[in-house]
Amino acid sequence: MATSIRLDPVTEQRLNHLTTATGRTKAFYLRELVERGLEDLEDYYLAENTMQRVRQSQERIYSLDEVERELGLAD
């Protein structure tokens, strides 16, 4: 899938320097950034979304005692 993005001049200059120094393409490094960074973005934004649901009482919260009982770990 082809995608285009606009970079600020400083970021683009850094990317250009990296490509020149290593002989790799911009596409290579942008793909690397997306693949390596996507998991962190998912973690952050999905957790943020869950916290919003918790604050709005749309998400159930379990106590440690409840979790231990449910998993058969209670004494």
Biopython code that builds the backbone (N, CA, C, O; Angstrom):
import numpy as np
from Bio.PDB.StructureBuilder import StructureBuilder

atoms = [
    (1, "MET", "N", (0.853, -1.171, 0.000)),
    (1, "MET", "CA", (0.000, 0.000, 0.000)),
    (1, "MET", "C", (0.896, 1.232, 0.000)),
    (1, "MET", "O", (1.770, 1.378, 0.855)),
    (2, "ALA", "N", (0.680, 2.074, -0.925)),
    (2, "ALA", "CA", (1.447, 3.317, -1.003)),
    (2, "ALA", "C", (0.823, 4.355, -0.086)),
    (2, "ALA", "O", (-0.395, 4.533, -0.061)),
    (3, "THR", "N", (1.676, 5.034, 0.663)),
    (3, "THR", "CA", (1.238, 6.070, 1.594)),
    (3, "THR", "C", (2.234, 7.215, 1.520)),
    (3, "THR", "O", (3.430, 7.001, 1.323)),
    (4, "SER", "N", (1.737, 8.413, 1.677)),
    (4, "SER", "CA", (2.660, 9.550, 1.698)),
    (4, "SER", "C", (2.487, 10.303, 3.009)),
    (4, "SER", "O", (1.400, 10.349, 3.584)),
    (5, "ILE", "N", (3.583, 10.890, 3.463)),
    (5, "ILE", "CA", (3.557, 11.695, 4.686)),
    (5, "ILE", "C", (4.378, 12.953, 4.456)),
    (5, "ILE", "O", (5.264, 12.996, 3.603)),
    (6, "ARG", "N", (4.059, 13.971, 5.237)),
    (6, "ARG", "CA", (4.847, 15.206, 5.210)),
    (6, "ARG", "C", (5.709, 15.210, 6.460)),
    (6, "ARG", "O", (5.232, 14.974, 7.569)),
    (7, "LEU", "N", (6.975, 15.482, 6.257)),
    (7, "LEU", "CA", (7.905, 15.573, 7.382)),
    (7, "LEU", "C", (8.344, 17.009, 7.554)),
    (7, "LEU", "O", (8.455, 17.760, 6.585)),
    (8, "ASP", "N", (8.596, 17.389, 8.811)),
    (8, "ASP", "CA", (9.144, 18.727, 9.009)),
    (8, "ASP", "C", (10.572, 18.722, 8.460)),
    (8, "ASP", "O", (11.196, 17.664, 8.379)),
    (9, "PRO", "N", (11.089, 19.879, 8.087)),
    (9, "PRO", "CA", (12.406, 19.942, 7.441)),
    (9, "PRO", "C", (13.548, 19.317, 8.247)),
    (9, "PRO", "O", (14.439, 18.696, 7.667)),
    (10, "VAL", "N", (13.534, 19.470, 9.553)),
    (10, "VAL", "CA", (14.602, 18.902, 10.375)),
    (10, "VAL", "C", (14.554, 17.369, 10.322)),
    (10, "VAL", "O", (15.588, 16.718, 10.179)),
    (11, "THR", "N", (13.370, 16.810, 10.436)),
    (11, "THR", "CA", (13.230, 15.357, 10.373)),
    (11, "THR", "C", (13.640, 14.837, 9.000)),
    (11, "THR", "O", (14.330, 13.822, 8.895)),
    (12, "GLU", "N", (13.223, 15.521, 7.967)),
    (12, "GLU", "CA", (13.594, 15.097, 6.621)),
    (12, "GLU", "C", (15.104, 15.169, 6.417)),
    (12, "GLU", "O", (15.691, 14.293, 5.782)),
    (13, "GLN", "N", (15.725, 16.203, 6.949)),
    (13, "GLN", "CA", (17.179, 16.343, 6.843)),
    (13, "GLN", "C", (17.878, 15.192, 7.569)),
    (13, "GLN", "O", (18.850, 14.639, 7.054)),
    (14, "ARG", "N", (17.401, 14.835, 8.738)),
    (14, "ARG", "CA", (17.977, 13.709, 9.478)),
    (14, "ARG", "C", (17.820, 12.408, 8.703)),
    (14, "ARG", "O", (18.745, 11.599, 8.635)),
    (15, "LEU", "N", (16.637, 12.215, 8.117)),
    (15, "LEU", "CA", (16.392, 11.017, 7.322)),
    (15, "LEU", "C", (17.302, 10.982, 6.095)),
    (15, "LEU", "O", (17.855, 9.934, 5.760)),
    (16, "ASN", "N", (17.455, 12.117, 5.432)),
    (16, "ASN", "CA", (18.349, 12.196, 4.275)),
    (16, "ASN", "C", (19.786, 11.869, 4.667)),
    (16, "ASN", "O", (20.481, 11.153, 3.946)),
    (17, "HIS", "N", (20.230, 12.390, 5.802)),
    (17, "HIS", "CA", (21.585, 12.114, 6.270)),
    (17, "HIS", "C", (21.767, 10.614, 6.518)),
    (17, "HIS", "O", (22.786, 10.036, 6.141)),
    (18, "LEU", "N", (20.785, 9.998, 7.148)),
    (18, "LEU", "CA", (20.849, 8.572, 7.442)),
    (18, "LEU", "C", (20.914, 7.746, 6.155)),
    (18, "LEU", "O", (21.696, 6.800, 6.057)),
    (19, "THR", "N", (20.092, 8.108, 5.177)),
    (19, "THR", "CA", (20.098, 7.351, 3.918)),
    (19, "THR", "C", (21.427, 7.508, 3.182)),
    (19, "THR", "O", (21.938, 6.548, 2.604)),
    (20, "THR", "N", (21.976, 8.700, 3.205)),
    (20, "THR", "CA", (23.259, 8.942, 2.549)),
    (20, "THR", "C", (24.381, 8.171, 3.249)),
    (20, "THR", "O", (25.239, 7.576, 2.598)),
    (21, "ALA", "N", (24.360, 8.191, 4.552)),
    (21, "ALA", "CA", (25.428, 7.547, 5.321)),
    (21, "ALA", "C", (25.380, 6.025, 5.233)),
    (21, "ALA", "O", (26.415, 5.367, 5.341)),
    (22, "THR", "N", (24.191, 5.461, 5.037)),
    (22, "THR", "CA", (24.055, 4.001, 5.078)),
    (22, "THR", "C", (23.799, 3.361, 3.724)),
    (22, "THR", "O", (23.969, 2.152, 3.564)),
    (23, "GLY", "N", (23.391, 4.166, 2.748)),
    (23, "GLY", "CA", (23.081, 3.618, 1.433)),
    (23, "GLY", "C", (21.721, 2.949, 1.354)),
    (23, "GLY", "O", (21.409, 2.311, 0.348)),
    (24, "ARG", "N", (20.919, 3.078, 2.372)),
    (24, "ARG", "CA", (19.557, 2.520, 2.353)),
    (24, "ARG", "C", (18.581, 3.608, 1.914)),
    (24, "ARG", "O", (18.920, 4.791, 1.883)),
    (25, "THR", "N", (17.365, 3.188, 1.576)),
    (25, "THR", "CA", (16.376, 4.135, 1.068)),
    (25, "THR", "C", (15.553, 4.741, 2.200)),
    (25, "THR", "O", (15.501, 4.210, 3.309)),
    (26, "LYS", "N", (14.916, 5.857, 1.893)),
    (26, "LYS", "CA", (13.978, 6.458, 2.853)),
    (26, "LYS", "C", (12.866, 5.469, 3.166)),
    (26, "LYS", "O", (12.456, 5.321, 4.317)),
    (27, "ALA", "N", (12.383, 4.795, 2.132)),
    (27, "ALA", "CA", (11.298, 3.829, 2.319)),
    (27, "ALA", "C", (11.691, 2.751, 3.327)),
    (27, "ALA", "O", (10.876, 2.339, 4.152)),
    (28, "PHE", "N", (12.937, 2.299, 3.257)),
    (28, "PHE", "CA", (13.402, 1.280, 4.203)),
    (28, "PHE", "C", (13.254, 1.783, 5.633)),
    (28, "PHE", "O", (12.691, 1.096, 6.485)),
    (29, "TYR", "N", (13.758, 2.982, 5.890)),
    (29, "TYR", "CA", (13.733, 3.501, 7.261)),
    (29, "TYR", "C", (12.319, 3.857, 7.721)),
    (29, "TYR", "O", (11.982, 3.650, 8.887)),
    (30, "LEU", "N", (11.510, 4.375, 6.846)),
    (30, "LEU", "CA", (10.129, 4.682, 7.225)),
    (30, "LEU", "C", (9.354, 3.398, 7.527)),
    (30, "LEU", "O", (8.556, 3.358, 8.464)),
    (31, "ARG", "N", (9.589, 2.356, 6.737)),
    (31, "ARG", "CA", (8.945, 1.067, 6.993)),
    (31, "ARG", "C", (9.410, 0.515, 8.341)),
    (31, "ARG", "O", (8.603, 0.000, 9.115)),
    (32, "GLU", "N", (10.708, 0.622, 8.619)),
    (32, "GLU", "CA", (11.245, 0.179, 9.906)),
    (32, "GLU", "C", (10.580, 0.923, 11.067)),
    (32, "GLU", "O", (10.187, 0.316, 12.064)),
    (33, "LEU", "N", (10.462, 2.233, 10.924)),
    (33, "LEU", "CA", (9.829, 3.033, 11.980)),
    (33, "LEU", "C", (8.401, 2.584, 12.240)),
    (33, "LEU", "O", (7.991, 2.447, 13.393)),
    (34, "VAL", "N", (7.650, 2.357, 11.187)),
    (34, "VAL", "CA", (6.258, 1.940, 11.341)),
    (34, "VAL", "C", (6.193, 0.560, 11.986)),
    (34, "VAL", "O", (5.444, 0.351, 12.940)),
    (35, "GLU", "N", (6.972, -0.374, 11.469)),
    (35, "GLU", "CA", (6.913, -1.737, 11.996)),
    (35, "GLU", "C", (7.369, -1.820, 13.445)),
    (35, "GLU", "O", (6.765, -2.533, 14.246)),
    (36, "ARG", "N", (8.426, -1.100, 13.786)),
    (36, "ARG", "CA", (8.933, -1.148, 15.161)),
    (36, "ARG", "C", (8.109, -0.306, 16.118)),
    (36, "ARG", "O", (8.004, -0.629, 17.301)),
    (37, "GLY", "N", (7.528, 0.767, 15.614)),
    (37, "GLY", "CA", (6.793, 1.675, 16.483)),
    (37, "GLY", "C", (5.318, 1.381, 16.622)),
    (37, "GLY", "O", (4.670, 1.884, 17.540)),
    (38, "LEU", "N", (4.777, 0.577, 15.727)),
    (38, "LEU", "CA", (3.338, 0.325, 15.744)),
    (38, "LEU", "C", (2.898, -0.352, 17.033)),
    (38, "LEU", "O", (1.853, -0.002, 17.581)),
    (39, "GLU", "N", (3.665, -1.306, 17.527)),
    (39, "GLU", "CA", (3.292, -1.995, 18.760)),
    (39, "GLU", "C", (3.215, -1.018, 19.935)),
    (39, "GLU", "O", (2.294, -1.093, 20.749)),
    (40, "ASP", "N", (4.175, -0.109, 20.022)),
    (40, "ASP", "CA", (4.135, 0.897, 21.095)),
    (40, "ASP", "C", (2.920, 1.799, 20.958)),
    (40, "ASP", "O", (2.271, 2.120, 21.954)),
    (41, "LEU", "N", (2.606, 2.210, 19.736)),
    (41, "LEU", "CA", (1.432, 3.056, 19.516)),
    (41, "LEU", "C", (0.146, 2.317, 19.873)),
    (41, "LEU", "O", (-0.756, 2.890, 20.484)),
    (42, "GLU", "N", (0.065, 1.049, 19.493)),
    (42, "GLU", "CA", (-1.114, 0.247, 19.847)),
    (42, "GLU", "C", (-1.253, 0.156, 21.357)),
    (42, "GLU", "O", (-2.336, 0.372, 21.901)),
    (43, "ASP", "N", (-0.153, -0.165, 22.035)),
    (43, "ASP", "CA", (-0.198, -0.265, 23.498)),
    (43, "ASP", "C", (-0.695, 1.031, 24.125)),
    (43, "ASP", "O", (-1.586, 1.011, 24.975)),
    (44, "TYR", "N", (-0.130, 2.140, 23.713)),
    (44, "TYR", "CA", (-0.479, 3.430, 24.301)),
    (44, "TYR", "C", (-1.933, 3.807, 24.033)),
    (44, "TYR", "O", (-2.687, 4.093, 24.963)),
    (45, "TYR", "N", (-2.322, 3.807, 22.763)),
    (45, "TYR", "CA", (-3.654, 4.301, 22.416)),
    (45, "TYR", "C", (-4.771, 3.345, 22.819)),
    (45, "TYR", "O", (-5.860, 3.796, 23.175)),
    (46, "LEU", "N", (-4.529, 2.038, 22.772)),
    (46, "LEU", "CA", (-5.551, 1.104, 23.233)),
    (46, "LEU", "C", (-5.700, 1.177, 24.747)),
    (46, "LEU", "O", (-6.812, 1.064, 25.263)),
    (47, "ALA", "N", (-4.590, 1.365, 25.466)),
    (47, "ALA", "CA", (-4.675, 1.537, 26.920)),
    (47, "ALA", "C", (-5.397, 2.835, 27.266)),
    (47, "ALA", "O", (-6.213, 2.871, 28.187)),
    (48, "GLU", "N", (-5.098, 3.886, 26.533)),
    (48, "GLU", "CA", (-5.775, 5.163, 26.759)),
    (48, "GLU", "C", (-7.278, 5.019, 26.526)),
    (48, "GLU", "O", (-8.084, 5.560, 27.283)),
    (49, "ASN", "N", (-7.643, 4.297, 25.488)),
    (49, "ASN", "CA", (-9.058, 4.061, 25.181)),
    (49, "ASN", "C", (-9.731, 3.272, 26.303)),
    (49, "ASN", "O", (-10.859, 3.579, 26.688)),
    (50, "THR", "N", (-9.046, 2.263, 26.826)),
    (50, "THR", "CA", (-9.596, 1.472, 27.927)),
    (50, "THR", "C", (-9.766, 2.344, 29.167)),
    (50, "THR", "O", (-10.777, 2.240, 29.863)),
    (51, "MET", "N", (-8.791, 3.197, 29.448)),
    (51, "MET", "CA", (-8.906, 4.077, 30.617)),
    (51, "MET", "C", (-10.087, 5.032, 30.484)),
    (51, "MET", "O", (-10.746, 5.337, 31.478)),
    (52, "GLN", "N", (-10.360, 5.502, 29.292)),
    (52, "GLN", "CA", (-11.534, 6.353, 29.086)),
    (52, "GLN", "C", (-12.799, 5.575, 29.414)),
    (52, "GLN", "O", (-13.705, 6.105, 30.057)),
    (53, "ARG", "N", (-12.867, 4.323, 28.975)),
    (53, "ARG", "CA", (-14.046, 3.503, 29.273)),
    (53, "ARG", "C", (-14.160, 3.234, 30.765)),
    (53, "ARG", "O", (-15.269, 3.188, 31.299)),
    (54, "VAL", "N", (-13.029, 3.054, 31.450)),
    (54, "VAL", "CA", (-13.051, 2.848, 32.901)),
    (54, "VAL", "C", (-13.606, 4.091, 33.584)),
    (54, "VAL", "O", (-14.471, 3.989, 34.453)),
    (55, "ARG", "N", (-13.112, 5.265, 33.195)),
    (55, "ARG", "CA", (-13.579, 6.517, 33.808)),
    (55, "ARG", "C", (-15.067, 6.764, 33.576)),
    (55, "ARG", "O", (-15.733, 7.408, 34.387)),
    (56, "GLN", "N", (-15.580, 6.248, 32.468)),
    (56, "GLN", "CA", (-16.996, 6.420, 32.135)),
    (56, "GLN", "C", (-17.844, 5.251, 32.621)),
    (56, "GLN", "O", (-19.011, 5.121, 32.251)),
    (57, "SER", "N", (-17.244, 4.400, 33.458)),
    (57, "SER", "CA", (-17.916, 3.215, 34.007)),
    (57, "SER", "C", (-18.441, 2.289, 32.918)),
    (57, "SER", "O", (-19.483, 1.653, 33.085)),
    (58, "GLN", "N", (-17.733, 2.214, 31.821)),
    (58, "GLN", "CA", (-18.102, 1.316, 30.733)),
    (58, "GLN", "C", (-17.214, 0.067, 30.707)),
    (58, "GLN", "O", (-17.389, -0.812, 29.863)),
    (59, "GLU", "N", (-16.282, 0.003, 31.622)),
    (59, "GLU", "CA", (-15.328, -1.107, 31.674)),
    (59, "GLU", "C", (-15.299, -1.629, 33.101)),
    (59, "GLU", "O", (-15.174, -0.845, 34.042)),
    (60, "ARG", "N", (-15.411, -2.928, 33.275)),
    (60, "ARG", "CA", (-15.411, -3.552, 34.594)),
    (60, "ARG", "C", (-13.993, -3.582, 35.143)),
    (60, "ARG", "O", (-13.043, -3.880, 34.419)),
    (61, "ILE", "N", (-13.857, -3.271, 36.434)),
    (61, "ILE", "CA", (-12.574, -3.330, 37.133)),
    (61, "ILE", "C", (-12.665, -4.466, 38.142)),
    (61, "ILE", "O", (-13.660, -4.604, 38.852)),
    (62, "TYR", "N", (-11.617, -5.272, 38.196)),
    (62, "TYR", "CA", (-11.581, -6.413, 39.104)),
    (62, "TYR", "C", (-10.536, -6.177, 40.187)),
    (62, "TYR", "O", (-9.454, -5.655, 39.919)),
    (63, "SER", "N", (-10.875, -6.570, 41.421)),
    (63, "SER", "CA", (-9.909, -6.486, 42.509)),
    (63, "SER", "C", (-8.961, -7.675, 42.409)),
    (63, "SER", "O", (-9.241, -8.649, 41.710)),
    (64, "LEU", "N", (-7.842, -7.584, 43.111)),
    (64, "LEU", "CA", (-6.898, -8.695, 43.138)),
    (64, "LEU", "C", (-7.558, -9.948, 43.696)),
    (64, "LEU", "O", (-7.332, -11.049, 43.194)),
    (65, "ASP", "N", (-8.374, -9.780, 44.737)),
    (65, "ASP", "CA", (-9.074, -10.932, 45.320)),
    (65, "ASP", "C", (-9.972, -11.606, 44.286)),
    (65, "ASP", "O", (-10.001, -12.834, 44.194)),
    (66, "GLU", "N", (-10.698, -10.814, 43.514)),
    (66, "GLU", "CA", (-11.577, -11.376, 42.491)),
    (66, "GLU", "C", (-10.784, -12.142, 41.427)),
    (66, "GLU", "O", (-11.193, -13.221, 40.998)),
    (67, "VAL", "N", (-9.677, -11.590, 41.015)),
    (67, "VAL", "CA", (-8.844, -12.240, 39.994)),
    (67, "VAL", "C", (-8.268, -13.548, 40.535)),
    (67, "VAL", "O", (-8.268, -14.567, 39.844)),
    (68, "GLU", "N", (-7.781, -13.511, 41.769)),
    (68, "GLU", "CA", (-7.224, -14.728, 42.367)),
    (68, "GLU", "C", (-8.281, -15.817, 42.488)),
    (68, "GLU", "O", (-8.002, -16.983, 42.209)),
    (69, "ARG", "N", (-9.500, -15.449, 42.905)),
    (69, "ARG", "CA", (-10.597, -16.432, 43.011)),
    (69, "ARG", "C", (-10.948, -17.000, 41.638)),
    (69, "ARG", "O", (-11.115, -18.209, 41.476)),
    (70, "GLU", "N", (-11.057, -16.115, 40.663)),
    (70, "GLU", "CA", (-11.416, -16.548, 39.300)),
    (70, "GLU", "C", (-10.378, -17.493, 38.718)),
    (70, "GLU", "O", (-10.727, -18.417, 37.983)),
    (71, "LEU", "N", (-9.109, -17.276, 39.035)),
    (71, "LEU", "CA", (-8.032, -18.113, 38.498)),
    (71, "LEU", "C", (-7.706, -19.294, 39.391)),
    (71, "LEU", "O", (-6.805, -20.077, 39.091)),
    (72, "GLY", "N", (-8.444, -19.424, 40.499)),
    (72, "GLY", "CA", (-8.199, -20.533, 41.411)),
    (72, "GLY", "C", (-6.918, -20.376, 42.216)),
    (72, "GLY", "O", (-6.319, -21.366, 42.634)),
    (73, "LEU", "N", (-6.503, -19.151, 42.430)),
    (73, "LEU", "CA", (-5.276, -18.869, 43.158)),
    (73, "LEU", "C", (-5.531, -18.427, 44.601)),
    (73, "LEU", "O", (-4.586, -18.218, 45.362)),
    (74, "ALA", "N", (-6.786, -18.288, 44.973)),
    (74, "ALA", "CA", (-7.120, -17.806, 46.316)),
    (74, "ALA", "C", (-6.753, -18.877, 47.342)),
    (74, "ALA", "O", (-6.848, -20.075, 47.074)),
    (75, "ASP", "N", (-6.331, -18.418, 48.523)),
    (75, "ASP", "CA", (-5.968, -19.357, 49.603)),
    (75, "ASP", "C", (-7.172, -20.055, 50.131)),
    (75, "ASP", "O", (-7.060, -20.878, 51.039)),
]
sb = StructureBuilder()
sb.init_structure("model")
sb.init_model(0)
sb.init_chain("A")
sb.init_seg("    ")
for serial, (resi, resn, name, xyz) in enumerate(atoms, 1):
    if name == "N":
        sb.init_residue(resn, " ", resi, " ")
    sb.init_atom(name, np.array(xyz, "f"), 0.0, 1.0, " ", f" {name:<3s}", serial, name[0])
structure = sb.get_structure()
